Amino acid sequence: MYYDSFVLAGLARLAAFITKLWNYSTTHRMLQWLGRKVKLVFANSSIFSFLGAGRSSVTVLNESLIYRMFDRIFDLPYILLGGIFYKKRVLFNESVAYVLFKTITDNMHILISLFLFLVLVVPHELWKNVYSTAGVLIFLLLFLIKTITDSKVKLYIKAFDFFLFIFLVSVILAEVFSLYPGLSLRFLVFYLTCFFLLLLLASSINNKGQLADTIEIILIGLTITGLYGILQEIRGVPLNVAQVDLTLNEGMLGRIYSTYYNSNNYAEVLIMLLPFYAAVVFYSKGILKKLLFLALAAPSFTALLLTGSRSSWIGIAVAVLVFALIKNKAIVPMLIIAGILAFPFLPQSIYRRALTLLKPTSDSSIMYRIDIYKTVWPLFKEYWITGLGLGNDVFKQLGQDLFHYTKEAPIHSHNVFFQVWFETGVVGALAYIGYVLGLIKKSVKSIKRITDPIIINVLVAGAASISGILAVSLFEYVWFYQRVMLIFWAVAGLVTAALKLAHADGAEQHTAASPKN
């Protein structure tokens, strides 16, 4: 059927022709030469050696005194109470309450995925951040109690690699040494909520079936938000002039936001989770399940277009490109051509809004970000090493005393990397960058060592998801709305769980391949 299609065959020949032109072009050769030079410089640098050569940062941390100390701290419940349970285990085993508790805790991954389902679908006006913290603390308590009843169950402390551990320490110190500790405290609580969610996901997912179940439940929740967003579009959304430059977006309709606070927040969640639909389609064996998740993805992708979030459109393009590069580089030229050909057929409101990306100096939202950087530059010069303190409330408080290039004191920097730098200092910013880039690097490396389709495709989707949201992070402070921040760290937890399973799968293959004595 593929070869009988004149259009598809023509596109294939066009893609092959463009690829051939590129491979033999002067630009391509120059970039290859530059890439070799850059690689040579980094390969001989002490920083690159630390990041990629020799013993991994994970190994260093795992063998350190600090790692063993934290491991022992989380073992305390078993150390203190495990003996009591062992002596009374017959009594406990006959208890209906214990059987119920065991059933619940054996399916902790389902509980957490249902919790994330609620994080997605509950409307903004009904959600409070305390619900996130309370839910994660309940799961943590249940898990720690389970460690008392089963000595084999432990929190996966290895989820905190070297960079994430340094980032955690930086976050805590940013509260301790904050210029306004009272303003920073609630942000510390939420950071810890996110870190524990990551830890719980990595600890409770122990096989590929559990990994798949968790992701699929979350995606069903995302589809519901997509359907709700489309319903908003049908009913009509009032145009928020604070989000749209009317001089460049004449005739622009209101931007949907589904169950979230605004359109950008919702779009950020979509680009983090959309790649996982592709993962499910690729790892599913039955055609019916593949078609089902393709259908479930349609409302979410449509909703992304209707958000009108240009930064997130860039983010999803980056995510798709990364997914394709890892999965099959040969399809990249065809994807680019398909995207170019589809562009004129977009709805007029979306088409015109996308075109405003070609006029950055004329767009008020882009110029507003530049004015923010000009406003807070004095703060950055003074506190770039130590940071101001945790949370954008401190940032806003100090910004009130500056000369404003903006109409009022900016509430954040519209850039995750700058915001983390402002809050935690240069060490925290470098640790965060090292962690997220490390997740992508470890995912790509692990894919080459394993054969299981579920783990492989989840890691591909995870690398694409993180790449996409990092692209958006250059233009938006995506953690300003804390439900988005929670989803970010949930994705990091899913990737960490997949990496744990990949390590186990790789070890099994190595053992099977080793010659027997």
Buried (B, 14 or more C-beta within 10 A) or exposed (E): EEEEEEEEEEBBEBBEEBBEEEEEEEEEEEEEEEEEEEEEEEEEEEEEEBBBEEEBBBEBBBEEEEBEEBBEEBBEBBEEBBEEBEEEEEEBEEEEEBEEBBEEBEBBBBBBBBBBBEBBBBEBEEBEBEBBBEBBEEBBEBBBBBBBBBEEBBBBBBBBBBBBBBBBBBBBBBBEBBBBBEBBBBBBBBBBBBBBBBBBBBBBBBEBEBBBBBBBBBBBBBBBBBBBBBEBBEEEBEBEEEBBBEEBBEEBBBBBBBBBBBBBBBBBBBBBBBBBBBBBBBBBEEEEBBEBBEEBBBBBBBBBBBBBBBBBBBBBBBBBBBBBBBBEEEBBBBBBBEEEEEEEEEEEBBEBBBEBEEEEEEBEBBBBBBBBBBBBEBBBEEBBEBBBBBBBBBBBBBBEEBEBBBEEBBBBBBBBBBBBBBBBBBBBBBBBBBBBBBBBBBBBEBBEEBEBBBBBBBBBBBBBBBBBBBBBBBBBBBBBBBBBBBBBBBBBBBBBBBBBBBBBBBEEBEEEEEEEE
